[in-house]
Amino acid sequence: MANDAALRTSLVWLAVVMVVVGIWTLSFKKVIVTYVLGVLGIAGVLLPDRDYFDRDYSRWFSLVSEQDKLALAQRSGFRLWISPLRLVVYTAVYGYALYRWWLFISEVKGFG
């Protein structure tokens, strides 16, 4: 991972959220659920190999060729382009996970 500072910052914020959840709910189980969902969320956003997945969708199941490596090397700087499909999937998955986490943390019946 190229940016370790982003990972460290995310993990510190996760620890802060875990402390707040622990103090607010006094439940170790809820702190652990918060930790697991937080780590999965961080892993899903920060760890994927963006260069690999920025290729055409049909080429995800093949190895990175020399041509792909050359094209990726010619790119310079941070790309501010977000795939619409990636945005929809991230919004749906993380939105639903956050919603279910909130139901669990606030003890609303119907979780599970």
Summary of the structure (lengths in Angstrom):
residues: 112
radius of gyration: 18.0
end to end distance: 34.5
largest distance: 54.8
contacts: 227
relative contact order: 0.11
helix: 71%
strand: 0%
